[in-house]
Amino acid sequence: MASAPPGTAKVTVTALNPSVDYCLTVVAVLDVDRVAHAEPVCTHRVKRAG
């Protein structure tokens, strides 16, 4: 998970394994009872020979 202040356009998510695929979703907390979320975006890593 990563947090960012309002208006942020880019966030770096750390501690991910570079050999594993991930699906990430951006969720914006609008207020205590409302959130908005984007469609998930998944990585598709290329398998290295060896």
N, C-alpha and C positions, 0 to 999 in steps of 0.2 A: 504494500500500500504506500501511496505517496500523497502528501497534502501540498496545496499551493494556495497563495493568496488570490483574491478575486482579480481577474484580468490577466492572469498568467497564461501564456500561449505555449510554453514548453516546460516539461518536467522530466527529469532523469530518474528512472526507477533503478535502484541499485540492488546488489546481492542476488542477481538472477544468474542461473547456470547457462553459459553460452551454448551448451550442447542440447538444451531442452527447448521445445516450443512452448509458447505461452499465448494465452488469449487475454487481452486487457480491455477494460471498459472504463470510460470516463463517467464519473457520477458527480453531479453538481448538487450540493445541498442548498435548496432555495430558502427554506426555513425549517422549523422543527418538524413539521408534518409533511413537507413536500421535497421531493428530489426529482431530478431529471437525469436521464442516463443516455449515453450514446450506444450505438450498436457495437458489439465486441469486434476487436481487430486482432487477428492471430498472426504470429510469426510462422514462417515456414523456412526453417534452416536447411541449408544444403549440407548433405552428408559428405564429410571429407574422406578421401581415399586413404586407406591405411589401416 
